[in-house]
Amino acid sequence: MHFAIIDDLEADRLKLSNALNRYLTEQAILLDNPIVEYENGESFLADFAQVSFDIIFIDMYMNGITGLEVAKKIRETDEECHIIFTTTSRDFAIDSYTVSASYYLLKPYSYEMLAKALSTCKIAQILANRYITLNDTPILLRDIVYTDFHNRHLYIYLKNQQVLTFRITLEEFFPKLLNYPNFRCCNRGSVVNLDEVARLEDCDFVMQTGARIPISRRHFAELRTYYFNYLFYKVREQDVMR
């Protein structure tokens, strides 16, 4: 998940950020990137051309351009991200529908109201439908078992036994995948989807497909710890969803 908060009041940004972190912890949801805060719409839009977000909180009344104007700019290029407005007035409530806002939070709002707003965003569905694009080919993250790299070619092994081949450098590929908490590099060129690991055996990840992916001895201890911590969060996430 990737969140942005746009609000010209530092105290309001801090309150929302703390509440968001509480919600994510309680729901056992791992962040791909830290929550990003902006004090005005202009600074957000300067970043938005290069960075994508899943959920964006926007204060309606800010110095400079208004929250509604920011939302309209977002919708020019991104129709999928969730927009949640935060404001001290109901004046723009009807206007929020013109940009397909997911929720309209009236300040001061309670933690329970924030949780209700987030529930409308269907976070589980967002996570399930994430994808990367390589050479104009969209690939669902949940379909990837592991990747390998040799002879200047990237090989992506999918759950349906299909193998996709791309000519790409590791420097170009790694940033696309390694921002996600369930993907980790085992050795040079090999990235595994931890959700598809059957077990850790000796110095290998044994995948659900039966493939064995060797782990670099240099990073084995660190990766082993990360893997078991990740499993702990996954179990908690499943318990929460029951």
Backbone bond lengths (Angstrom), bond angles and torsions (degrees), N, CA, C in turn:
res aa  C-N    CA-C-N  psi(-1)  N-CA   C-N-CA  omega(-1)  CA-C   N-CA-C  phi
1 M - - - 1.456 - - 1.531 110.03 -
2 H 1.326 115.08 145.70 1.467 120.24 178.08 1.530 107.95 -134.39
3 F 1.335 116.14 117.95 1.459 122.37 -176.49 1.523 111.09 -111.63
4 A 1.335 115.28 147.73 1.463 121.47 170.92 1.524 108.78 -128.98
5 I 1.326 115.88 142.76 1.462 122.44 175.59 1.525 107.72 -122.19
6 I 1.338 117.09 123.76 1.463 121.56 179.00 1.523 107.68 -117.77
7 D 1.320 116.51 109.88 1.471 121.22 -177.07 1.530 107.98 -159.86
8 D 1.328 116.72 134.13 1.467 118.82 -177.77 1.526 113.19 -81.40
9 L 1.335 118.16 -5.41 1.460 121.46 178.00 1.527 110.15 -102.04
10 E 1.324 115.73 115.47 1.467 120.55 -177.42 1.525 111.85 -59.39
11 A 1.324 117.28 -39.64 1.466 120.85 -179.09 1.526 111.13 -62.44
12 D 1.334 116.68 -39.19 1.466 120.32 179.22 1.521 111.17 -70.11
13 R 1.339 116.57 -37.05 1.468 119.54 177.02 1.525 110.24 -63.41
14 L 1.331 116.31 -43.74 1.465 120.74 -178.97 1.522 111.07 -64.34
15 K 1.328 116.95 -44.05 1.461 120.77 179.31 1.524 110.91 -59.89
16 L 1.326 116.57 -45.68 1.460 120.85 -179.12 1.519 111.06 -67.14
17 S 1.324 117.41 -42.96 1.465 120.96 179.41 1.524 111.11 -60.34
18 N 1.322 117.25 -43.71 1.467 120.92 178.90 1.523 111.34 -64.42
19 A 1.330 116.53 -41.90 1.463 120.28 179.40 1.525 111.03 -66.40
20 L 1.335 116.10 -38.69 1.468 120.33 177.52 1.524 111.06 -62.31
21 N 1.319 116.31 -46.24 1.465 120.10 178.87 1.521 111.38 -61.69
22 R 1.328 117.33 -37.79 1.468 120.62 176.32 1.528 110.20 -62.28
23 Y 1.334 116.71 -46.31 1.465 121.17 -179.16 1.530 110.92 -61.60
24 L 1.322 116.73 -45.88 1.461 120.90 -178.53 1.522 111.22 -64.25
25 T 1.331 117.02 -37.45 1.462 120.89 177.42 1.522 110.69 -66.36
26 E 1.321 116.87 -45.44 1.463 120.81 -179.21 1.522 111.78 -64.79
27 Q 1.327 116.66 -33.67 1.462 121.05 -179.47 1.528 112.50 -91.17
28 A 1.332 116.60 2.57 1.471 122.40 179.59 1.524 111.64 54.79
29 I 1.328 116.10 45.22 1.459 121.92 178.98 1.524 108.54 -104.47
30 L 1.335 115.97 124.78 1.460 120.59 -179.86 1.526 110.42 -86.40
31 L 1.316 116.40 135.60 1.459 121.04 175.73 1.518 110.43 -83.30
32 D 1.335 116.52 136.58 1.463 120.36 173.75 1.528 109.81 -76.27
33 N 1.319 115.86 -35.81 1.464 122.76 -178.03 1.526 108.98 -140.46
34 P 1.329 117.61 155.62 1.464 119.66 176.72 1.532 111.12 -60.36
35 I 1.327 116.42 153.49 1.462 121.05 173.80 1.528 108.00 -63.72
36 V 1.335 116.58 130.53 1.467 121.25 -177.22 1.529 109.23 -103.36
37 E 1.324 116.25 130.70 1.463 121.59 -178.40 1.531 110.83 -110.80
38 Y 1.339 115.07 140.33 1.470 121.53 177.05 1.527 108.91 -130.73
39 E 1.338 116.73 140.37 1.461 119.91 -178.57 1.525 112.86 -92.91
40 N 1.331 117.11 -3.78 1.463 120.11 174.84 1.524 109.80 -159.34
41 G 1.327 115.18 164.54 1.455 120.36 -177.59 1.507 113.66 -68.25
42 E 1.335 116.52 -32.24 1.461 120.16 -178.36 1.527 111.75 -62.83
43 S 1.326 117.28 -44.49 1.471 119.78 -179.06 1.525 111.02 -67.75
44 F 1.338 116.52 -34.24 1.464 119.20 176.36 1.526 110.87 -64.49
45 L 1.318 116.93 -48.94 1.464 120.27 -176.83 1.523 111.90 -63.30
46 A 1.329 117.28 -29.70 1.467 120.52 177.03 1.521 110.57 -63.83
47 D 1.334 117.10 -34.67 1.469 121.73 178.19 1.517 112.43 -83.83
48 F 1.323 116.21 -31.36 1.464 121.50 -170.02 1.523 112.88 -60.66
49 A 1.322 117.31 -25.77 1.467 120.26 179.12 1.520 111.67 -64.75
50 Q 1.344 117.36 -26.33 1.471 121.17 -177.77 1.528 113.51 -110.51
51 V 1.332 118.22 -16.82 1.465 121.41 -173.40 1.519 110.12 -121.99
52 S 1.327 117.02 136.36 1.460 120.75 176.59 1.525 109.82 -105.24
53 F 1.328 115.60 148.66 1.458 121.97 179.81 1.526 109.63 -128.67
54 D 1.324 115.46 150.62 1.461 120.39 176.74 1.522 111.33 -87.47
55 I 1.334 116.34 -42.74 1.465 121.73 -178.80 1.528 108.66 -134.86
56 I 1.337 115.99 129.42 1.462 121.51 -177.95 1.525 109.36 -123.60
57 F 1.329 116.06 122.53 1.463 121.87 175.23 1.526 107.99 -95.16
58 I 1.333 116.32 127.64 1.465 120.35 -176.15 1.527 110.54 -128.95
59 D 1.327 115.87 124.48 1.461 120.69 172.66 1.529 108.19 -75.39
60 M 1.326 117.01 134.54 1.462 120.36 -178.21 1.528 112.38 -69.19
61 Y 1.335 116.84 -42.96 1.466 121.29 -174.96 1.522 109.88 -104.05
62 M 1.330 116.60 109.35 1.466 121.39 179.66 1.516 109.81 -138.96
63 N 1.319 116.30 161.03 1.458 120.02 171.06 1.524 108.25 -64.97
64 G 1.325 116.58 140.57 1.462 118.89 -177.35 1.518 110.46 86.05
65 I 1.314 117.15 -143.90 1.459 120.11 -177.83 1.525 110.26 -70.51
66 T 1.319 115.68 150.06 1.463 120.76 -177.21 1.526 111.16 -77.69
67 G 1.324 115.11 165.26 1.457 120.20 177.65 1.514 112.37 -61.25
68 L 1.334 116.57 -36.09 1.460 120.13 179.44 1.523 110.85 -65.57
69 E 1.324 117.21 -39.47 1.466 120.75 177.55 1.528 110.77 -64.76
70 V 1.326 116.54 -38.97 1.469 120.39 176.51 1.522 109.95 -61.24
71 A 1.330 116.26 -45.80 1.466 120.81 -178.85 1.528 111.54 -61.49
72 K 1.326 116.76 -39.37 1.468 119.93 178.58 1.526 110.98 -63.73
73 K 1.344 116.51 -39.04 1.466 120.43 176.72 1.528 110.68 -64.35
74 I 1.322 116.64 -40.34 1.471 120.90 178.34 1.517 110.13 -59.51
75 R 1.328 116.06 -45.91 1.462 120.56 -175.81 1.529 113.31 -68.98
76 E 1.315 117.73 -14.48 1.470 119.62 176.50 1.521 111.42 -66.04
77 T 1.333 117.01 -28.05 1.472 120.21 -176.90 1.526 113.73 -125.65
78 D 1.318 117.96 -15.12 1.468 120.57 -176.55 1.527 109.77 -137.11
79 E 1.323 115.95 109.83 1.460 120.66 179.32 1.522 112.10 -98.93
80 E 1.343 116.94 -3.65 1.461 120.81 -172.95 1.527 114.21 -97.90
81 C 1.327 118.13 -32.97 1.465 119.22 -175.12 1.528 110.53 -65.40
82 H 1.325 115.22 152.44 1.464 121.02 179.82 1.527 109.60 -90.68
83 I 1.317 115.51 132.32 1.457 122.02 177.52 1.523 108.72 -111.27
84 I 1.332 116.09 126.10 1.462 121.60 175.32 1.525 107.47 -120.48
85 F 1.326 116.21 118.20 1.459 120.22 179.10 1.528 110.50 -84.85
86 T 1.331 116.59 141.23 1.462 122.26 172.02 1.522 107.12 -122.44
87 T 1.324 117.39 132.07 1.460 119.58 -174.38 1.521 111.36 -160.95
88 T 1.324 115.64 162.33 1.468 121.01 178.17 1.523 111.89 -94.03
89 S 1.330 117.40 -1.10 1.465 120.75 -175.75 1.523 110.95 -136.74
90 R 1.315 115.54 152.02 1.465 121.19 176.07 1.531 112.08 -87.79
91 D 1.327 117.47 2.63 1.465 121.20 -171.62 1.529 113.70 -56.15
92 F 1.346 116.49 -34.43 1.466 119.70 -175.79 1.530 112.83 -100.75
93 A 1.315 117.13 11.33 1.470 119.96 -175.29 1.524 111.83 -57.13
94 I 1.332 116.89 -44.79 1.466 120.14 -179.51 1.525 110.43 -68.56
95 D 1.342 116.61 -39.89 1.471 120.28 179.85 1.523 112.21 -62.24
96 S 1.335 117.22 -26.61 1.467 120.17 -178.52 1.522 111.84 -62.09
97 Y 1.339 116.70 -25.32 1.464 119.64 179.69 1.526 111.71 -70.07
98 T 1.333 117.31 -24.32 1.466 120.14 -178.04 1.524 112.31 -69.46
99 V 1.332 116.93 -17.83 1.467 120.60 178.20 1.532 110.62 -114.47
100 S 1.321 115.66 17.61 1.476 121.80 177.62 1.526 112.02 54.53
101 A 1.324 115.84 47.64 1.465 119.82 177.49 1.524 109.87 -67.52
102 S 1.320 116.10 143.11 1.460 120.75 -179.38 1.523 112.23 -79.83
103 Y 1.341 116.41 -28.91 1.464 118.90 -177.15 1.526 109.32 -162.44
104 Y 1.330 114.73 159.74 1.463 122.79 -179.30 1.519 107.31 -129.74
105 L 1.342 117.10 102.30 1.465 122.20 -177.07 1.524 110.08 -93.64
106 L 1.317 116.05 123.43 1.456 121.12 -179.88 1.529 109.96 -93.14
107 K 1.338 116.93 120.39 1.465 121.77 179.60 1.528 110.47 -74.10
108 P 1.331 118.89 145.85 1.477 125.89 -9.53 1.527 109.73 -78.83
109 Y 1.304 116.40 135.13 1.465 120.60 -178.32 1.528 109.36 -108.99
110 S 1.312 115.31 156.15 1.464 121.30 -179.79 1.522 110.25 -88.30
111 Y 1.317 116.08 167.00 1.465 120.47 175.56 1.520 110.05 -61.15
112 E 1.333 116.65 -37.39 1.465 121.10 -179.42 1.527 111.00 -63.50
113 M 1.329 116.97 -37.37 1.463 119.99 177.94 1.524 111.01 -68.72
114 L 1.326 116.78 -38.13 1.465 119.96 176.49 1.524 110.17 -62.77
115 A 1.327 116.66 -44.29 1.468 120.72 179.30 1.524 110.61 -60.84
116 K 1.334 116.63 -38.55 1.467 120.45 178.05 1.526 110.63 -64.77
117 A 1.334 116.04 -41.28 1.467 120.33 178.56 1.524 110.93 -61.82
118 L 1.321 116.55 -43.54 1.465 120.66 -179.29 1.519 111.55 -67.62
119 S 1.331 117.08 -31.84 1.469 119.70 -179.87 1.522 111.25 -65.25
120 T 1.339 117.71 -26.65 1.464 120.41 178.76 1.523 111.90 -72.49
121 C 1.329 116.35 -16.22 1.469 120.38 -176.70 1.524 113.18 -84.33
122 K 1.342 116.67 -6.80 1.469 120.65 177.97 1.528 110.99 50.26
123 I 1.324 115.42 62.78 1.461 121.82 -175.87 1.524 112.24 -58.67
124 A 1.336 116.77 -39.91 1.470 119.72 179.84 1.523 111.13 -59.08
125 Q 1.338 116.21 -38.52 1.464 120.48 179.31 1.526 110.96 -68.85
126 I 1.333 116.52 -38.36 1.467 120.25 177.37 1.524 109.89 -59.29
127 L 1.333 115.66 -47.82 1.463 120.34 -178.50 1.523 111.49 -62.43
128 A 1.339 116.41 -39.24 1.466 120.43 -176.38 1.524 112.70 -70.05
129 N 1.327 117.19 -25.36 1.463 120.20 -174.31 1.524 114.01 -105.60
130 R 1.316 116.87 17.27 1.457 119.32 178.33 1.527 111.01 -71.73
131 Y 1.326 115.47 148.24 1.465 119.73 -179.25 1.524 110.06 -150.78
132 I 1.328 114.25 162.58 1.456 120.94 170.18 1.520 107.59 -116.27
133 T 1.311 116.26 162.03 1.462 120.63 178.71 1.521 109.33 -123.43
134 L 1.326 116.16 125.86 1.459 122.48 176.59 1.519 108.47 -125.88
135 N 1.314 116.21 123.18 1.474 121.05 -178.76 1.524 111.65 49.98
136 D 1.321 115.72 45.53 1.472 123.29 179.21 1.527 113.49 67.60
137 T 1.338 117.29 12.63 1.464 121.15 177.68 1.527 109.71 -104.56
138 P 1.349 118.63 114.40 1.468 120.05 177.34 1.527 110.42 -77.73
139 I 1.335 116.56 135.78 1.468 121.78 -179.15 1.526 108.09 -130.25
140 L 1.325 116.92 118.61 1.456 120.75 178.15 1.525 109.91 -66.21
141 L 1.322 117.01 132.02 1.465 120.45 -178.92 1.518 111.47 -61.05
142 R 1.328 116.76 -36.29 1.467 119.70 -177.48 1.526 112.35 -67.72
143 D 1.348 117.61 -15.79 1.468 120.93 179.98 1.522 112.68 -86.75
144 I 1.327 117.56 -14.80 1.466 121.46 -175.90 1.521 110.74 -82.52
145 V 1.341 116.62 129.88 1.470 121.73 175.00 1.528 109.05 -94.21
146 Y 1.325 115.77 -54.29 1.468 120.31 175.94 1.522 109.14 -161.87
147 T 1.327 115.63 170.72 1.459 120.69 177.41 1.525 109.52 -127.42
148 D 1.314 115.23 158.15 1.464 121.39 176.25 1.523 107.73 -140.25
149 F 1.321 116.05 157.30 1.457 120.09 -177.36 1.516 109.64 -141.99
150 H 1.324 116.51 123.66 1.462 120.57 172.13 1.523 109.32 -160.64
151 N 1.321 115.21 155.87 1.466 122.38 -177.50 1.534 112.18 52.08
152 R 1.331 114.94 39.80 1.462 122.04 176.82 1.524 113.09 64.78
153 H 1.306 116.82 19.02 1.456 120.61 178.24 1.530 110.30 -123.79
154 L 1.324 115.32 141.04 1.461 122.09 175.85 1.525 108.55 -98.94
155 Y 1.325 116.03 132.38 1.463 121.76 177.46 1.526 108.40 -116.61
156 I 1.327 116.11 124.43 1.465 121.29 179.43 1.522 108.73 -111.42
157 Y 1.331 115.80 118.53 1.464 122.01 -177.98 1.528 109.32 -95.75
158 L 1.323 115.45 122.34 1.459 121.25 -175.71 1.527 111.90 -101.96
159 K 1.331 115.75 164.13 1.467 120.78 -178.63 1.527 112.50 -64.88
160 N 1.323 117.60 -26.41 1.468 120.61 -179.54 1.525 112.51 -85.42
161 Q 1.349 116.70 15.09 1.467 124.19 179.11 1.530 113.61 77.89
162 Q 1.321 117.49 -3.67 1.458 120.49 178.45 1.526 110.17 -74.04
163 V 1.332 115.93 146.36 1.465 121.71 176.72 1.526 108.21 -121.36
164 L 1.323 116.07 120.53 1.460 121.03 178.45 1.523 109.27 -97.74
165 T 1.326 116.46 139.17 1.464 121.32 -178.09 1.523 110.32 -120.27
166 F 1.338 115.69 133.38 1.458 120.81 179.77 1.524 109.29 -137.42
167 R 1.309 115.24 145.37 1.462 120.22 172.50 1.529 106.97 -94.80
168 I 1.320 115.91 105.68 1.456 121.59 -174.28 1.524 108.55 -157.52
169 T 1.303 117.49 151.24 1.466 119.86 177.99 1.529 109.79 -85.62
170 L 1.327 115.52 157.50 1.465 119.81 176.97 1.524 110.60 -62.27
171 E 1.327 116.33 -35.50 1.459 120.52 -179.50 1.524 111.30 -63.25
172 E 1.324 116.59 -31.23 1.464 120.56 177.66 1.528 111.29 -80.56
173 F 1.329 116.36 -34.95 1.465 120.37 -172.92 1.521 114.21 -82.35
174 F 1.317 117.20 -45.82 1.467 120.72 -172.93 1.531 113.94 -53.38
175 P 1.341 119.75 -45.37 1.472 118.52 -179.39 1.527 113.62 -60.70
176 K 1.321 117.24 -25.66 1.461 120.47 -179.54 1.529 112.16 -69.89
177 L 1.338 116.66 -31.38 1.463 120.30 -171.75 1.520 113.96 -110.70
178 L 1.315 117.26 -36.33 1.464 120.00 -170.67 1.527 114.00 -77.25
179 N 1.328 118.20 -2.49 1.463 120.05 172.95 1.522 111.58 -74.83
180 Y 1.338 116.40 -16.78 1.457 120.71 -177.55 1.525 109.83 -90.55
181 P 1.349 118.04 134.42 1.472 121.00 -172.07 1.518 115.07 -65.74
182 N 1.335 118.52 -20.64 1.467 119.81 -179.22 1.526 113.33 -89.65
183 F 1.326 117.91 1.17 1.463 120.78 177.59 1.525 109.65 -114.28
184 R 1.336 114.75 128.02 1.456 119.96 -179.31 1.524 110.10 -139.19
185 C 1.341 114.25 145.39 1.462 121.17 179.76 1.522 109.39 -83.95
186 C 1.342 116.38 127.18 1.473 121.78 -179.61 1.519 111.84 -93.47
187 N 1.307 115.32 -36.67 1.456 122.17 179.06 1.520 106.52 -158.64
188 R 1.277 117.65 177.39 1.465 119.10 -176.40 1.527 110.56 -60.42
189 G 1.319 116.17 113.66 1.456 121.10 176.06 1.508 115.01 97.71
190 S 1.328 118.66 -17.16 1.466 121.24 -177.83 1.521 110.59 -106.26
191 V 1.321 115.42 121.44 1.461 122.55 176.48 1.521 107.74 -121.55
192 V 1.334 117.26 132.29 1.466 120.24 -179.76 1.523 110.22 -111.86
193 N 1.323 114.44 149.63 1.459 121.85 170.99 1.524 106.66 -90.06
194 L 1.316 117.97 109.78 1.465 121.31 -175.80 1.525 112.42 -61.60
195 D 1.324 117.28 -22.64 1.464 119.99 176.56 1.523 111.76 -69.97
196 E 1.328 117.21 -16.65 1.462 121.78 -178.15 1.526 112.60 -106.06
197 V 1.329 117.22 8.32 1.470 121.07 178.19 1.526 109.43 -81.73
198 A 1.334 116.03 128.27 1.465 120.42 176.99 1.520 110.65 -82.71
199 R 1.332 115.54 -40.90 1.473 119.58 -179.66 1.524 109.83 -167.45
200 L 1.313 114.08 163.75 1.461 121.94 173.05 1.519 107.09 -103.06
201 E 1.329 116.53 119.21 1.467 120.84 -174.96 1.520 109.62 -131.44
202 D 1.339 115.41 121.76 1.465 120.53 -174.88 1.533 108.23 55.56
203 C 1.315 117.21 -121.80 1.467 120.28 178.40 1.523 111.04 -111.16
204 D 1.325 115.92 31.28 1.463 120.66 -178.77 1.527 110.79 -126.81
205 F 1.330 115.32 149.30 1.454 120.96 163.09 1.524 106.62 -90.66
206 V 1.318 117.05 125.26 1.458 121.28 174.31 1.525 106.68 -98.85
207 M 1.330 116.25 118.60 1.451 120.87 -174.82 1.526 111.15 -84.49
208 Q 1.323 116.24 165.11 1.469 121.09 178.21 1.526 111.21 -59.31
209 T 1.321 117.08 -27.24 1.465 121.14 179.64 1.524 112.44 -79.42
210 G 1.337 117.03 -9.68 1.457 121.34 -177.24 1.512 113.55 99.60
211 A 1.317 117.32 -11.96 1.472 120.54 179.25 1.527 110.10 -66.10
212 R 1.326 116.00 143.42 1.469 121.95 177.61 1.525 108.63 -110.00
213 I 1.321 115.85 124.51 1.456 121.02 -178.52 1.524 108.32 -113.54
214 P 1.339 118.17 111.99 1.474 120.47 -178.99 1.524 112.20 -66.57
215 I 1.329 114.88 143.85 1.460 121.42 178.78 1.523 108.77 -105.54
216 S 1.309 116.14 133.27 1.462 121.01 177.27 1.526 109.90 -56.71
217 R 1.333 116.85 129.94 1.470 120.45 -179.93 1.526 111.17 -61.44
218 R 1.298 115.74 -31.32 1.463 120.29 -179.03 1.525 111.70 -62.15
219 H 1.335 116.14 -34.98 1.463 120.02 -175.81 1.530 112.71 -111.15
220 F 1.334 116.96 9.78 1.463 119.65 -173.75 1.528 112.47 -60.00
221 A 1.323 118.06 -49.90 1.471 121.17 -176.16 1.526 111.18 -60.54
222 E 1.328 115.73 -44.66 1.466 120.47 -179.59 1.527 111.26 -64.05
223 L 1.338 116.12 -44.42 1.458 120.42 -178.06 1.524 111.37 -69.62
224 R 1.328 116.79 -36.36 1.463 120.78 177.70 1.533 110.17 -61.32
225 T 1.325 116.63 -45.65 1.468 121.06 178.60 1.523 111.00 -62.19
226 Y 1.328 116.07 -44.24 1.465 120.31 179.75 1.521 110.35 -61.48
227 Y 1.330 117.01 -42.68 1.464 121.41 -177.88 1.524 111.35 -61.11
228 F 1.318 117.69 -47.20 1.464 120.00 -177.99 1.531 111.28 -70.37
229 N 1.319 117.42 -33.08 1.468 119.51 173.56 1.526 110.87 -65.15
230 Y 1.332 115.79 -39.15 1.460 120.35 178.47 1.526 110.41 -64.07
231 L 1.330 117.34 -42.48 1.463 120.79 177.71 1.522 110.97 -59.83
232 F 1.328 116.26 -39.93 1.464 120.70 179.04 1.531 110.37 -59.54
233 Y 1.334 116.62 -46.03 1.460 120.15 179.18 1.525 111.41 -64.64
234 K 1.335 117.12 -37.06 1.460 120.18 179.48 1.521 110.96 -64.60
235 V 1.322 117.20 -41.76 1.469 120.81 178.31 1.524 109.84 -62.83
236 R 1.327 116.33 -43.58 1.467 120.14 178.21 1.523 110.84 -61.83
237 E 1.324 116.53 -40.86 1.457 121.17 -179.77 1.520 110.53 -62.16
238 Q 1.334 117.21 -42.52 1.460 120.94 178.95 1.522 111.44 -66.02
239 D 1.339 116.80 -37.73 1.465 120.44 178.35 1.523 110.75 -64.52
240 V 1.334 116.23 -40.08 1.462 120.90 -179.41 1.517 111.02 -64.76
241 M 1.339 116.86 -37.20 1.460 121.33 -175.54 1.524 112.72 -78.69
242 R 1.332 117.89 -12.53 1.467 120.19 -180.00 1.519 111.10 -72.97
